[in-house]
Amino acid sequence: MDGNEEHGNSFGIEVILLEDAQTAPCCSHGPTLLFEKVCKGREKGRRFYACSACRDRKDCNFFQWEDEKVSEARLLAREAENQSKRPPFTHQEYWNRFQKFASLPLDEKLFCQDCQILLLPGEHSVHSAHRSTLITAAQLKRPSVLLRPLDNKKSNAQYLFTERSAHFLLDTLAGLGYKKMLCVGTPRLQELIKLRNLEQKHQPMKSLLLDIDFRYAQFYSQDEFCHYNMFNHHFFGGESSSAILKAFLRDSDKEKVVMVADPPFGGLVKPLANSFSRISQAWKKLQSSDSSKADMPMIWIFPYYFEPRILACLPSFSMLDYQVDYDNHPLYKHGKMGRKQSPVRLFTNLSPSDIILPKEEGYRFCPLCERYVASLNKHCAKCNLCPSKDGREWNHCSACGKCVKPSWKHCQSCGHCALPDHPCTSSQVKEGCFNCGSPQHKRKACSVKYTDSYWAKASGGEKKGSHPSLLRSKTKRKSGAARRAKLLAAKSL
C-alpha cells in the first residue's frame, strides 16, 4: 500500500522510538524508524516504518506498515537492494588500498572525480573516460577538501566548518583539557586534529570520526573512522565498529573525552538526542564509580530555533551565542548583519562560563548570566537574562512580560507580539491546540504529549538535509495564517 494514505484531520507525523531497534526492518541506511500519523483531537493513526536518514522518498523509498505481513520474496528482494547499495570495498580493503596509494610516485596518484575514489595503477584504464586528477600528499591529508560535498538538501547535504569555527572548537576543547574528541559528522575537525598532531606544535589529541559518508573509509583506518548513522545509532560495520567506539570512550584522568556532533539541520531532534544519549550511556558504563553519575561532555551544533526541542530532550544542555559558519554554505556566514548572519549555535552540557568566546569577534562576558554573549545581546533586568537568540538586540515587552525580536510589535487584537503585517487573529477564531483541542494553549505548550513532527517548520533558516519522508497530501495544505485570514474575511462579509 502506498504511504500517501489520507486521514481527514491529520496534521503531522510523530516518531516513535523503540527500545529494541532490532525489531525494525532495515533499508540501506540501517534500521528504519517507526512513525505514526498524529491526528487532531488525539485520534491515533496507523503506524509505519520509513528510512531514518532520508526525508524524501526519492532518495530512499522504503515504506512498510507496522502491522503489514511481508512475503519472503519481498524480504529477499529488499536484502538484495540493500546489498547493492553497500560500499564496493570493506573498510580493511579501503585501508589496504590507501597504504598502496600513499607509496605510489606522484605521477601515478590519480583520484577519480566522477567515482570519488583513489585509483591504483591497474584501475586507470577502467576510469580513462572519467574526470581524474593528480593529487599531492598534502591533499591526501585533507579529504574533506578533496571529496565533493554531498549536496542533496533533503537527505545528506554536507556543510563543512570554516577554518575559523574548526580552530575555535579545537582550541577551546584542548584548553579545557580534553585529549580525545569523538567527531560525529564533523570530518573537518577530524582532519584538523590529525594535521596538528603532525605539526607537533600542540598537545597531541586522539580522534574518532563517526560519519554516514563511507568515502572517508578511503583515508582513515578502522581505529579512526566508523561508518555510522546518527539517526538510528547504527554502525554499518556491526559489532566490530561498535567495539571501536567503546574502546575509544574508555578514558582516564589524563585522557578526557568530549563529543562534537554536527547533524544535518533537517533531521529530527528526537532520534538524534536518543543516539547521543546512547553514546553517553556507553561512556558512563566505562567510567569509574566516582564519575559514573555524570553525563558525557558533548557539543551539539544546530540552528538556534531548535532550542526548545533540544532542551526538551536534553534538559542539561544550554545554548551558547557563538555563531558557527561553513565554507560551502551561501548563507551561514559569521559577521553578516541582521537575519543574514549564521543561525547555527553550540548546544552543550559543558559549563557556559568555561566556553570563552573571542572578544575580537564581538563577544563579551555577562557577569549576571555567567556566560559569554554576543555584543548586541543586552542583559534585561526584567527578564534577568540576555534574551537574544539571533544576535540582534531584543526589546522587552511589558504586556507580554518577555523580550522579543526588534522587528516584532505588540498587537492588541492578538494579545501578543508579532510582525506588524501578520494576519491578525482575535480570540474568537483562535484554533488552539492541535494535540488535545484546548483553546487555551498551542500544541508546543501542550502537557498531554510532546510531539516531534515532520511537517513542523523551524522558524526561519535553510535546513541542512535529512529526516524521513513526509506523507504528502494530494492537495497543498494552506498555512495556519492563510486559513485564519480566509476565516476573518468570511466573517467580515
C-alpha positions as CSV (number, residue, x, y, z in Angstrom):
1,M,0.0,0.0,0.0
2,D,1.2,3.5,-0.8
3,G,2.3,5.7,2.1
4,N,0.1,8.6,0.8
5,E,-3.0,7.4,2.6
6,E,-5.3,10.2,3.6
7,H,-6.6,10.9,7.1
8,G,-9.0,13.8,7.0
9,N,-7.9,15.6,10.2
10,S,-4.3,14.7,10.3
11,F,-1.7,17.3,10.9
12,G,1.7,15.6,11.2
13,I,3.9,12.6,11.7
14,E,5.4,11.6,15.1
15,V,8.4,9.4,15.5
16,I,8.1,6.5,18.0
17,L,11.4,5.5,19.5
18,L,11.7,1.7,20.1
19,E,13.7,0.2,22.9
20,D,14.8,-2.6,20.7
21,A,15.8,-1.3,17.2
22,Q,16.4,-5.0,16.1
23,T,12.7,-5.4,15.6
24,A,12.6,-2.7,12.9
25,P,13.0,-3.6,9.3
26,C,16.2,-2.3,7.5
27,C,16.8,-0.2,4.5
28,S,20.2,0.6,3.0
29,H,20.7,3.1,5.9
30,G,20.2,0.6,8.6
31,P,17.2,0.0,10.9
32,T,14.2,2.2,10.0
33,L,12.3,4.4,12.4
34,L,8.7,3.9,13.4
35,F,6.3,6.7,12.7
36,E,2.7,7.5,13.5
37,K,0.3,9.9,11.8
38,V,-0.9,12.2,14.5
39,C,-4.5,13.5,14.2
40,K,-6.3,16.4,15.7
41,G,-8.1,15.5,18.9
42,R,-5.6,12.8,19.8
43,E,-7.0,10.3,17.3
44,K,-4.4,7.7,16.6
45,G,-3.3,7.0,13.1
46,R,-1.7,3.9,11.5
47,R,1.9,3.3,12.2
48,F,4.6,2.7,9.6
49,Y,8.3,2.3,9.1
50,A,10.4,4.6,7.0
51,C,14.1,5.5,6.4
52,S,15.8,7.2,9.3
53,A,18.3,9.2,7.2
54,C,16.2,10.4,4.2
55,R,13.2,12.6,4.3
56,D,12.4,12.4,0.6
57,R,11.2,9.0,-0.7
58,K,13.1,9.7,-4.0
59,D,16.3,9.2,-2.0
60,C,15.1,6.1,-0.1
61,N,11.6,4.8,-0.9
62,F,11.4,2.3,2.0
63,F,7.9,2.1,3.4
64,Q,6.2,-0.6,5.5
65,W,3.1,-0.5,7.7
66,E,3.8,-1.7,11.2
67,D,1.2,-4.4,11.0
68,E,2.0,-5.4,7.4
69,K,3.0,-9.0,6.7
70,V,5.9,-9.0,4.3
71,S,6.4,-12.0,2.0
72,E,9.6,-14.0,1.8
73,A,10.1,-12.9,-1.8
74,R,9.9,-9.3,-0.8
75,L,12.3,-9.7,2.0
76,L,14.8,-11.3,-0.3
77,A,14.4,-8.5,-2.9
78,R,14.8,-5.9,-0.1
79,E,18.0,-7.5,1.1
80,A,19.4,-7.7,-2.4
81,E,18.7,-4.0,-2.9
82,N,20.4,-3.2,0.4
83,Q,23.4,-5.2,-0.6
84,S,23.7,-3.4,-3.9
85,K,23.9,0.0,-2.2
86,R,26.8,-1.0,0.1
87,P,30.3,0.3,-0.4
88,P,32.3,-1.6,-3.1
89,F,35.1,-2.4,-0.5
90,T,35.3,-3.3,3.1
91,H,37.0,-0.9,5.5
92,Q,40.0,-3.1,5.7
93,E,40.2,-3.2,1.9
94,Y,39.9,0.5,1.7
95,W,42.8,0.9,4.2
96,N,45.0,-1.5,2.3
97,R,44.3,0.5,-0.9
98,F,45.2,3.7,0.9
99,Q,48.6,2.4,2.0
100,K,49.4,1.2,-1.5
101,F,48.2,4.6,-2.9
102,A,50.4,6.6,-0.5
103,S,53.5,4.7,-1.6
104,L,53.0,5.5,-5.3
105,P,55.0,8.0,-7.3
106,L,53.4,11.4,-7.6
107,D,52.6,11.0,-11.3
108,E,50.6,7.8,-10.5
109,K,48.4,9.2,-7.7
110,L,45.1,9.7,-9.5
111,F,41.8,10.5,-8.0
112,C,38.6,9.8,-10.0
113,Q,36.3,12.8,-9.5
114,D,33.3,11.0,-11.1
115,C,33.6,7.9,-8.8
116,Q,35.1,9.8,-5.9
117,I,37.8,7.1,-5.4
118,L,41.5,6.8,-5.1
119,L,42.8,4.8,-8.1
120,L,45.5,2.2,-8.1
121,P,47.6,1.8,-11.2
122,G,45.7,-1.2,-12.5
123,E,42.4,0.7,-12.4
124,H,43.5,3.7,-14.5
125,S,42.3,2.3,-17.8
126,V,38.8,1.4,-16.4
127,H,38.4,5.1,-15.4
128,S,40.0,6.6,-18.5
129,A,36.7,8.2,-19.7
130,H,36.2,9.8,-16.3
131,R,37.4,13.0,-14.9
132,S,40.5,12.3,-12.9
133,T,43.2,14.4,-11.3
134,L,46.7,14.0,-9.8
135,I,46.7,14.7,-6.1
136,T,49.6,15.6,-3.7
137,A,50.5,14.3,-0.3
138,A,49.1,17.5,1.2
139,Q,45.7,16.9,-0.5
140,L,45.6,13.4,0.8
141,K,45.6,14.8,4.3
142,R,42.6,17.0,3.6
143,P,39.9,14.5,2.4
144,S,37.1,17.0,3.3
145,V,38.6,19.3,0.6
146,L,39.3,16.6,-1.9
147,L,35.9,14.9,-1.8
148,R,33.0,16.5,-3.4
149,P,30.4,17.5,-0.7
150,L,27.1,15.7,-0.9
151,D,24.6,18.3,-1.8
152,N,21.1,16.8,-1.6
153,K,19.5,19.1,0.9
154,K,16.7,16.5,1.5
155,S,18.9,13.6,2.5
156,N,22.6,14.1,3.1
157,A,23.8,17.7,2.4
158,Q,27.3,18.3,3.8
159,Y,28.4,21.7,5.0
160,L,32.0,21.9,6.3
161,F,33.3,24.2,9.1
162,T,35.3,27.2,8.1
163,E,38.9,27.3,9.5
164,R,37.6,29.9,12.0
165,S,35.0,27.6,13.5
166,A,37.1,24.5,13.4
167,H,40.1,26.1,15.1
168,F,37.8,27.8,17.7
169,L,36.3,24.4,18.7
170,L,39.6,22.6,18.8
171,D,41.4,25.4,20.7
172,T,38.6,25.7,23.2
173,L,38.3,22.0,24.0
174,A,42.0,21.4,24.1
175,G,42.2,24.4,26.5
176,L,39.7,22.6,28.8
177,G,42.0,19.6,29.0
178,Y,40.3,17.2,26.6
179,K,42.7,14.7,24.9
180,K,40.1,12.7,22.9
181,M,37.5,14.0,20.6
182,L,34.6,11.9,19.2
183,C,33.8,13.6,15.9
184,V,30.2,12.8,14.9
185,G,29.5,14.2,11.4
186,T,32.5,16.6,11.7
187,P,35.2,15.4,9.2
188,R,36.9,18.8,9.2
189,L,37.6,18.6,12.9
190,Q,39.0,15.1,12.5
191,E,41.5,16.1,9.8
192,L,42.5,19.3,11.7
193,I,43.3,17.2,14.7
194,K,45.5,14.9,12.6
195,L,47.2,17.9,10.9
196,R,48.0,19.5,14.3
197,N,49.4,16.2,15.6
198,L,51.8,16.1,12.6
199,E,53.0,19.6,13.2
200,Q,53.8,18.7,16.9
201,K,53.2,22.3,18.0
202,H,50.2,21.4,20.2
203,Q,49.4,18.7,22.8
204,P,48.6,15.6,20.8
205,M,44.9,14.6,20.6
206,K,43.2,11.4,19.7
207,S,40.1,11.4,17.5
208,L,37.5,9.1,16.1
209,L,35.2,10.1,13.2
210,L,31.6,8.7,13.0
211,D,30.0,9.6,9.7
212,I,27.4,8.3,7.3
213,D,29.7,9.1,4.3
214,F,31.6,5.9,3.7
215,R,34.0,7.7,1.3
216,Y,36.1,8.6,4.4
217,A,37.0,5.0,4.8
218,Q,39.4,5.5,2.0
219,F,41.6,7.8,4.2
220,Y,41.3,6.5,7.7
221,S,41.9,3.2,9.5
222,Q,39.3,1.3,11.4
223,D,40.5,3.0,14.6
224,E,40.0,6.5,13.2
225,F,36.7,6.1,11.3
226,C,33.4,4.2,11.7
227,H,30.6,4.2,9.0
228,Y,27.7,5.4,11.2
229,N,24.1,6.6,11.0
230,M,23.4,9.1,13.8
231,F,19.7,9.0,13.3
232,N,19.3,5.4,14.4
233,H,22.7,4.8,16.2
234,H,23.6,2.2,13.6
235,F,27.1,1.0,12.9
236,F,27.4,-0.3,9.3
237,G,30.5,-2.3,10.4
238,G,28.5,-4.2,13.0
239,E,29.8,-5.2,16.4
240,S,33.5,-4.6,15.4
241,S,32.8,-0.9,14.8
242,S,30.7,-0.6,18.0
243,A,33.7,-2.1,19.9
244,I,36.0,0.5,18.4
245,L,33.7,3.3,19.8
246,K,33.7,1.6,23.3
247,A,37.5,1.3,23.2
248,F,37.7,5.0,22.3
249,L,35.3,6.1,25.1
250,R,37.5,4.5,27.8
251,D,39.3,7.4,29.2
252,S,41.4,8.2,32.2
253,D,42.3,11.3,34.2
254,K,44.9,12.1,31.6
255,E,42.7,11.4,28.5
256,K,39.3,13.1,28.9
257,V,36.9,12.6,26.0
258,V,34.4,15.0,24.5
259,M,31.9,14.6,21.7
260,V,31.2,17.2,19.0
261,A,28.3,16.5,16.7
262,D,27.1,18.4,13.6
263,P,23.9,16.7,12.4
264,P,22.1,17.6,9.2
265,F,19.8,20.5,10.1
266,G,16.7,18.8,8.6
267,G,17.0,15.9,10.9
268,L,14.5,15.2,13.7
269,V,15.7,16.2,17.1
270,K,14.2,13.3,19.0
271,P,16.1,10.4,17.2
272,L,19.4,12.5,17.3
273,A,19.0,13.1,21.0
274,N,18.3,9.4,21.5
275,S,21.5,8.4,19.7
276,F,23.6,10.9,21.6
277,S,22.2,9.7,24.9
278,R,23.1,6.1,24.0
279,I,26.7,7.2,23.3
280,S,26.7,8.9,26.7
281,Q,25.3,5.8,28.4
282,A,28.0,3.7,26.8
283,W,30.6,6.2,28.1
284,K,29.1,6.1,31.6
285,K,29.4,2.3,31.8
286,L,33.1,2.6,31.1
287,Q,33.8,5.1,33.9
288,S,34.8,4.6,37.5
289,S,32.1,4.7,40.1
290,D,33.0,8.3,41.1
291,S,32.2,9.7,37.7
292,S,29.5,7.3,36.5
293,K,26.7,9.7,37.5
294,A,28.0,12.5,35.2
295,D,27.0,12.8,31.6
296,M,29.5,12.6,28.8
297,P,30.7,16.1,27.8
298,M,29.1,17.0,24.5
299,I,28.6,19.8,22.0
300,W,25.7,19.6,19.6
301,I,25.8,22.1,16.7
302,F,22.4,23.1,15.4
303,P,20.3,26.2,14.5
304,Y,19.1,28.3,17.4
305,Y,15.5,27.9,16.6
306,F,15.7,24.2,17.6
307,E,16.5,25.2,21.2
308,P,13.1,24.3,22.7
309,R,13.2,20.8,21.1
310,I,16.8,20.1,22.1
311,L,16.3,21.2,25.7
312,A,13.1,19.2,25.9
313,C,15.1,16.1,25.1
314,L,18.3,17.0,26.9
315,P,17.5,19.4,29.8
316,S,21.1,19.6,31.0
317,F,22.1,21.4,27.7
318,S,22.3,25.1,27.2
319,M,22.7,27.2,24.1
320,L,25.7,29.5,23.5
321,D,25.8,32.6,21.4
322,Y,28.8,31.5,19.3
323,Q,28.0,31.6,15.5
324,V,29.2,28.6,13.6
325,D,29.8,29.2,9.9
326,Y,30.5,26.9,6.9
327,D,32.8,27.1,3.9
328,N,30.4,25.8,1.3
329,H,27.1,27.3,2.6
330,P,25.9,30.5,0.8
331,L,24.1,31.9,3.9
332,Y,25.6,30.5,7.1
333,K,28.5,33.0,7.4
334,H,29.7,34.7,10.5
335,G,29.9,38.5,10.5
336,K,26.8,39.3,8.4
337,M,24.3,41.6,9.9
338,G,20.6,41.1,10.9
339,R,18.9,38.0,9.7
340,K,21.6,37.2,7.2
341,Q,24.0,36.0,9.8
342,S,24.5,32.4,10.6
343,P,21.7,30.9,12.8
344,V,23.9,27.9,13.9
345,R,24.9,27.7,17.5
346,L,26.5,25.5,20.1
347,F,24.3,23.4,22.4
348,T,26.3,21.8,25.2
349,N,26.2,20.3,28.7
350,L,29.6,21.9,29.5
351,S,29.5,24.9,31.8
352,P,28.8,28.0,29.7
353,S,31.2,30.1,31.7
354,D,34.0,27.7,30.6
355,I,33.5,28.4,26.9
356,I,35.3,31.6,26.3
357,L,34.0,33.3,23.1
358,P,36.5,35.5,21.3
359,K,36.3,39.2,22.2
360,E,37.8,40.2,18.8
361,E,34.6,38.8,17.2
362,G,32.3,40.9,19.3
363,Y,31.5,38.6,22.2
364,R,31.6,39.8,25.8
365,F,31.2,38.2,29.3
366,C,27.9,38.8,31.1
367,P,28.6,38.5,34.9
368,L,24.9,38.2,35.7
369,C,24.3,35.3,33.3
370,E,27.8,34.0,33.9
371,R,28.4,33.3,30.2
372,Y,29.8,34.9,27.1
373,V,27.2,36.5,24.8
374,A,27.0,38.4,21.5
375,S,27.8,42.1,21.8
376,L,24.2,43.1,20.9
377,N,22.7,40.6,23.4
378,K,22.0,43.1,26.2
379,H,21.0,41.9,29.6
380,C,17.4,42.6,30.5
381,A,16.8,43.4,34.2
382,K,13.1,42.5,34.0
383,C,13.8,39.1,32.4
384,N,17.1,38.7,34.3
385,L,18.9,37.2,31.3
386,C,20.5,38.1,28.0
387,P,17.5,37.1,25.9
388,S,18.6,37.4,22.2
389,K,18.8,34.2,20.2
390,D,19.7,35.6,16.8
391,G,22.5,38.0,17.5
392,R,20.3,41.1,17.3
393,E,19.3,43.3,20.3
394,W,15.8,42.3,21.5
395,N,13.3,44.6,23.2
396,H,11.3,44.0,26.4
397,C,7.5,44.0,26.0
398,S,5.8,44.7,29.3
399,A,2.4,43.4,28.1
400,C,3.9,40.0,27.1
401,G,6.3,40.0,30.1
402,K,9.3,39.0,27.9
403,C,11.8,40.2,25.4
404,V,11.0,39.8,21.7
405,K,12.7,40.4,18.4
406,P,13.2,44.0,17.3
407,S,11.0,43.6,14.3
408,W,8.0,42.5,16.4
409,K,5.4,44.8,17.8
410,H,2.7,44.2,20.4
411,C,-0.7,43.5,18.8
412,Q,-3.7,44.5,21.0
413,S,-6.1,42.2,19.0
414,C,-3.9,39.1,19.3
415,G,-2.6,39.9,22.8
416,H,1.0,39.1,21.9
417,C,3.9,40.4,19.9
418,A,4.3,39.6,16.2
419,L,5.4,41.1,12.9
420,P,3.4,44.3,12.1
421,D,2.0,42.8,8.9
422,H,1.0,39.5,10.4
423,P,-2.6,38.1,9.8
424,C,-4.3,39.4,12.9
425,T,-6.5,36.9,14.8
426,S,-8.9,37.5,17.6
427,S,-9.6,35.1,20.4
428,Q,-12.9,34.2,18.7
429,V,-11.1,32.5,15.9
430,K,-8.1,31.1,17.7
431,E,-7.6,27.5,16.7
432,G,-6.0,26.3,19.9
433,C,-4.1,23.1,20.4
434,F,-3.9,20.6,17.6
435,N,-2.9,17.9,20.1
436,C,-5.7,18.0,22.7
437,G,-8.1,20.5,21.2
438,S,-7.9,23.0,24.1
439,P,-8.3,26.7,23.0
440,Q,-6.2,27.8,25.9
441,H,-2.8,26.9,24.5
442,K,-0.9,25.8,21.4
443,R,0.5,22.3,20.6
444,K,4.1,23.3,21.6
445,A,2.8,24.1,25.2
446,C,0.6,21.1,25.5
447,S,1.2,19.0,28.6
448,V,-0.6,16.0,27.3
449,K,2.1,14.8,24.9
450,Y,5.1,16.4,23.3
451,T,5.4,15.6,19.6
452,D,8.3,16.0,17.1
453,S,6.5,16.2,13.8
454,Y,7.9,16.1,10.3
455,W,5.9,19.0,8.9
456,A,6.6,21.4,11.7
457,K,8.9,24.1,10.2
458,A,11.7,25.7,12.2
459,S,11.2,29.4,12.4
460,G,13.4,30.6,9.5
461,G,16.6,29.4,8.0
462,E,17.5,26.8,5.5
463,K,17.6,23.1,6.5
464,K,20.7,21.0,6.0
465,G,19.0,17.9,4.7
466,S,18.0,14.6,6.4
467,H,14.9,13.3,8.0
468,P,12.4,10.6,6.9
469,S,9.9,11.0,4.2
470,L,6.7,13.0,4.5
471,L,3.3,11.7,3.8
472,R,2.3,14.3,1.3
473,S,-1.3,15.4,0.8
474,K,-2.8,15.3,-2.7
475,T,-3.8,19.0,-2.3
476,K,-1.4,21.6,-1.0
477,R,-2.2,22.4,2.6
478,K,-2.6,26.1,3.4
479,S,-0.7,27.6,6.2
480,G,-2.4,28.4,9.5
481,A,-2.1,32.2,8.8
482,A,-3.7,31.8,5.4
483,R,-6.6,29.8,6.9
484,R,-7.2,32.3,9.7
485,A,-7.1,35.2,7.2
486,K,-9.6,33.5,5.0
487,L,-11.9,32.9,8.0
488,L,-11.6,36.5,9.1
489,A,-12.5,37.6,5.6
490,A,-15.6,35.4,5.5
491,K,-16.7,36.7,8.9
492,S,-16.5,40.3,7.7
493,L,-18.8,39.8,4.8
